[in-house]
C-alpha cells in the first residue's frame, strides 16, 4: 500500500486509516476535532472553519467525509489541501478501502504520533510520551511520508 501512496504522490496529502467509530452519532451530528479533542457537533453549528479530515471510500467510488477538524479563523492546515473527490488522489487506494480503510488528512511534518482514548462521547488524543507504557492500543493510521514512517496513531 505504501508504494501506491508514493507512486501517486499522496504521501504528504493523505494517510491510510482503519475505519472505526467509538460512539454512536445522531443523524444531525458530526465528529469535530480541535486541538486533540473530538466531540459531536450538530450540523447547524459547523461553520466555515471546519474542514474534512477523514473520508470513507464507498463501493461506488464516491468519497464521503466522516470526521472533521476545527481550524479556527486564522489557522491554516499544513500540507496540500486534499480533495478526495479527485480520482487521481484516491482511485489507487479504492481496492483497499471499501468498508475497512479510509483516508485521513496528512497531519503535518511535525507530527509525533498520538494515542486516542474515548470517554463517553469524547475522543481525547494524547502525545505518546504522555501515556503509560502498558497502554493497550491498536494502530489505526499509517503514514507514508519518510518524515513520519516511525510515527503512528493508535486507539485505546
Backbone torsions as a table, in degrees:
resi	resn	phi	psi	omega
1	UNK	NA	-39.2	-179.7
2	UNK	-54.8	-41.0	-179.4
3	UNK	-60.4	-35.6	177.8
4	UNK	-64.3	-43.1	178.9
5	UNK	-64.5	-40.0	-179.8
6	UNK	-70.9	-45.1	-178.4
7	UNK	-61.1	-37.0	-177.7
8	UNK	-95.5	13.0	176.0
9	UNK	55.5	42.3	179.6
10	UNK	-105.9	4.1	-171.5
11	UNK	-62.2	-24.7	178.2
12	UNK	-115.6	20.3	177.2
13	UNK	-116.6	-49.5	-177.4
14	UNK	-127.2	161.9	170.7
15	UNK	-130.0	159.8	176.8
16	UNK	-89.4	135.8	-178.8
17	UNK	-131.2	141.0	172.6
18	UNK	-78.2	121.7	-179.1
19	UNK	-65.3	130.3	-179.7
20	UNK	-157.8	152.0	177.8
21	UNK	-141.3	125.7	-175.5
22	UNK	-86.5	-19.6	-178.7
23	UNK	-153.6	159.1	-179.6
24	UNK	-76.3	155.6	178.0
25	UNK	-125.5	147.2	170.9
26	UNK	-74.1	163.7	-177.9
27	UNK	-56.7	-32.2	-176.3
28	UNK	-98.8	19.2	-179.3
29	UNK	-114.1	149.8	173.9
30	UNK	-135.5	147.6	176.4
31	UNK	-82.0	122.5	179.9
32	UNK	-123.1	130.0	-179.4
33	UNK	-103.2	139.4	173.8
34	UNK	-142.2	119.0	177.6
35	UNK	47.7	47.0	173.3
36	UNK	91.7	-2.1	178.4
37	UNK	-123.8	130.6	179.0
38	UNK	-116.1	133.1	178.5
39	UNK	-139.7	159.5	175.6
40	UNK	-71.3	131.9	172.0
41	UNK	-116.6	145.0	174.2
42	UNK	-76.0	147.1	-176.2
43	UNK	-54.8	-38.7	-177.3
44	UNK	-66.3	-20.6	179.6
45	UNK	-89.7	-7.2	-178.3
46	UNK	-82.4	117.9	-177.9
47	UNK	-103.4	-164.6	-175.2
48	UNK	-71.7	-14.5	-179.3
49	UNK	-91.6	17.4	176.8
50	UNK	-112.1	126.1	-179.8
51	UNK	-120.0	154.5	175.9
52	UNK	-66.2	142.1	178.1
53	UNK	-127.5	-20.4	177.3
54	UNK	-139.6	143.1	-176.5
55	UNK	-133.1	147.7	172.5
56	UNK	-100.1	135.5	173.2
57	UNK	-98.7	114.8	-174.8
58	UNK	-82.7	164.1	-176.7
59	UNK	-62.9	-25.6	178.9
60	UNK	-88.0	6.0	177.7
61	UNK	91.7	-8.5	177.8
62	UNK	-75.0	156.4	-178.6
63	UNK	-119.3	131.5	-175.5
64	UNK	-128.5	126.9	176.9
65	UNK	-70.1	144.2	176.7
66	UNK	-132.2	-11.4	171.6
67	UNK	-135.8	152.1	-172.9
68	UNK	-133.6	166.9	-179.3
69	UNK	-135.4	132.4	173.8
70	UNK	-85.2	123.5	-176.0
71	UNK	-101.0	-16.8	-176.2
72	UNK	80.8	158.7	-174.4
73	UNK	-67.9	-27.9	-175.3
74	UNK	-113.1	13.4	-175.6
75	UNK	-104.9	136.3	173.6
76	UNK	-107.6	153.5	178.4
77	UNK	-91.8	130.6	-177.1
78	UNK	-68.0	146.4	176.3
79	UNK	89.9	175.4	179.4
80	UNK	-65.1	141.1	178.9
81	UNK	-74.1	114.8	-176.2
82	UNK	-72.8	144.4	174.5
83	UNK	-130.3	87.3	-175.3
84	UNK	-68.3	-7.0	176.7
85	UNK	-78.9	-12.6	176.5
86	UNK	-79.6	119.9	-177.4
87	UNK	-56.4	-34.1	-178.5
88	UNK	-68.1	-16.0	-178.9
89	UNK	-96.3	-8.8	-179.3
90	UNK	-142.8	-13.5	-172.5
91	UNK	-60.0	-32.1	-178.8
92	UNK	-69.5	-20.9	-178.7
93	UNK	-96.5	-7.2	-175.6
94	UNK	-55.3	-43.6	-179.0
95	UNK	-60.9	-25.7	-178.0
96	UNK	-92.1	-13.4	-166.0
97	UNK	-97.5	-32.2	-169.0
98	UNK	-58.5	111.8	174.3
99	UNK	84.1	-20.4	-177.1
100	UNK	-119.1	-45.1	-177.9
101	UNK	-117.9	154.8	174.3
102	UNK	-138.6	-165.9	179.4
103	UNK	-116.6	147.2	171.5
104	UNK	-130.5	157.9	-179.4
105	UNK	-65.8	139.1	175.4
106	UNK	-59.6	128.9	-172.0
107	UNK	-81.7	-2.1	-179.3
108	UNK	104.6	155.3	-174.5
109	UNK	-67.2	-19.5	-177.9
110	UNK	-94.0	7.4	-178.8
111	UNK	-63.3	133.3	-178.2
112	UNK	-116.1	16.8	-177.9
113	UNK	89.9	168.0	175.9
114	UNK	-160.0	158.1	176.9
115	UNK	-120.5	118.6	-177.9
116	UNK	-95.9	127.2	177.5
117	UNK	-121.5	144.4	-178.7
118	UNK	-114.1	130.1	174.0
119	UNK	-124.8	108.2	-177.0
120	UNK	62.9	-118.8	178.8
121	UNK	-111.3	38.2	178.3
122	UNK	-132.7	129.3	172.2
123	UNK	-99.7	128.6	179.8
124	UNK	-116.9	125.0	-178.9
125	UNK	-104.7	121.6	-179.9
126	UNK	-107.4	152.7	171.2
127	UNK	-72.2	135.2	-175.8
128	UNK	-50.8	-36.1	-178.7
129	UNK	-66.9	-16.7	179.3
130	UNK	-90.1	1.4	-179.0
131	UNK	-101.8	154.7	175.5
132	UNK	-68.0	143.8	-176.5
133	UNK	-58.7	-33.7	-175.8
134	UNK	-91.8	17.5	178.7
135	UNK	-60.9	122.0	177.6
136	UNK	-78.2	118.6	-176.1
137	UNK	-149.0	162.0	178.3
138	UNK	-125.4	141.4	176.6
139	UNK	-69.8	131.4	-179.1
140	UNK	-126.9	-2.1	178.4
141	UNK	-145.3	142.4	-179.3
142	UNK	-127.6	135.8	-176.5
143	UNK	-114.2	142.3	-173.0
144	UNK	-117.8	5.1	171.6
145	UNK	-78.4	132.8	178.9
146	UNK	-53.2	-28.3	179.4
147	UNK	-64.5	-26.3	-173.3
148	UNK	-116.2	5.8	-175.6
149	UNK	-53.4	-32.9	-176.2
150	UNK	-83.7	-9.4	-177.0
151	UNK	-104.1	163.3	-177.7
152	UNK	-158.8	170.7	171.6
153	UNK	-113.3	137.7	177.6
154	UNK	-130.7	153.6	175.1
155	UNK	-114.4	139.4	177.6
156	UNK	-99.7	NA	NA
